[in-house]
Amino acid sequence: MNNKLAHDAALAPVLVVGAGIMGAGIAQVAAQAGHPVSLYDVRPGAAQDALSKLQASLAVQVTKGKMSTDAVAALLARITPVADLHDTAHSALVVEAIVENMDAKRALWQQLEAIVGADCVLASNTSSISITAMAQGLRNPERLVGMHFFNPVPLMKLVEVVSGLHTAPQVADSVFALAQNWGKVAVHARSTPGFIVNRIARPYYAEALALLQEQCTTPVVLDACLKAIGFRMGPCELMDLIGHDTNFAVTQSVYQANFYDKRYVPSLLQRELVDGGLLGRKSGRGMYDYAEGAAKPQLAAAQTADFPAHSGVHLHGSGARMDAWGQLLAASGVVFVHDRGSDWTGLSTPTLQLRQTDGRTASSLGADVAVFDRAFAREGSRVLAWAPSVRASAACAAEAQSWLSALGYQPQQVADQSALVVARTVAMLINEAADAVQQGVCTMDGANQAMKLGVNYPAGPFDWLAAWSAQGVIAVLQALDAQYGGERYRVSPWMRQQACRQLGAPEIHA
Ligand code: NAD
């Protein structure tokens, strides 16, 4: 298809339809990049209102010295509110950011096809509607592409460029290049439910909700454990911020769009929060209570503890964590033997095995066993989930707690279930990303970029995989599957192939 962006993208006239939170932001970045922008909204006065709000927010940038008065004036002069779509026939690109409704979006495209030229590219900012389905009924469906920005648009770097079955590769490439010219990081995605970010992120919420539903721990512990590996917000506080109604709606739409695949099954707990109007920050209460004066839930405090006096201390396994533990023990005068070839990671004494989780519960491993969570390179704090075997004596559990405290952690005891908090969540994020790559939704690099830039993850799923191992992730998923059964924890075929490549051995099957 001959498209106007392919030839003269830099100053191409852009029409933004929908002057709400996203449309206003998209108009701003397009104008900032030098494009003449028309802004249209079905609600009379909405486009002008959006421009006035933008004017006020840019004035703040001038006060802060981040933009000059001239630059602001030039930017604003490039945006023209329009009251009639017929005045936008010259557009080279239309970016649609109207209500998230298929019929409304299809009707808009059909209306616009009669106005703009055949070489004008049509881009939708939809967060959940299929681009393939949206294109049905268009005269030139090959020019429709997804251009999925993230909120707030001027700040968030990611743009998912979403191709449906009809989308011409050259159209997707033009929009990709354009997004880069607008200072964004563009990532190609296939039009599948949730695209990249909203799909791969599902387990971040789902595993937290499952752990809460089973009463394994509390929101404050879950949040602290995940912030300890660098997440800016834990899943519970993040769901409270997004709103449980919005989050539940996205989960339901991904679940339905995947023909009710049990992997994406929504949570009863979240439905109860929504049904009860406990939507999060916006309603004053969700997982947490935001009322003034409400008690703030606290973590178990860090204890200073001396290393328990013991002979017969062994360190097991290799890697950065065990090296650090070895240095700490040596510096404190604890005599130990380091068995680097051990088939598990952690520490043992004659009365305790303190094992880094490999997915199995402490209770399945013995009476004198406690398990602790995985860590990843970027530790935000020393909070660490751990669990003793349900058969452990009080003395054995206390010994485990003392070792973890003496090693500098702020241990948080949770119920003994497979893979604790971090290992379980990260394994599921990696597995979801692996399935997305297997299905051609995105590349490994695309998934990493999308999660880091779209939702501020501290690392991409394949960065975590590189710091772990495919066999390790599979072991965790298989332990979860053994514990819960069903489809939720099934291993991505891509993960099995990856393990096979890494081991140089046949695929791992349970
Ligand atoms: P919004 O409600 O803030 O704005 C939508 C605007 O579109 C409103 O001003 C409304 O008057 C206007 N509108 C509705 N129907 C119209 C029509 N037929 N023609 C012209 N204007 C019309 O919504 P939003 O949050 O900006 O979302 C817009 C789109 O962006 C949706 O598809 C949404 O899924 C997607 N999106 C939203 C976010 C987000 O965080 N809000 C993030 C990514 C993508």
Boltz pocket constraint, residues with backbone or C-beta under 6 A from the ligand:
constraints:
  - pocket:
      binder: B
      contacts: [[A, 17], [A, 18], [A, 19], [A, 20], [A, 21], [A, 22], [A, 23], [A, 40], [A, 41], [A, 42], [A, 43], [A, 46], [A, 96], [A, 97], [A, 98], [A, 99], [A, 100], [A, 101], [A, 104], [A, 108], [A, 125], [A, 126], [A, 127], [A, 128], [A, 148], [A, 149], [A, 150], [A, 151]]
      max_distance: 6.0
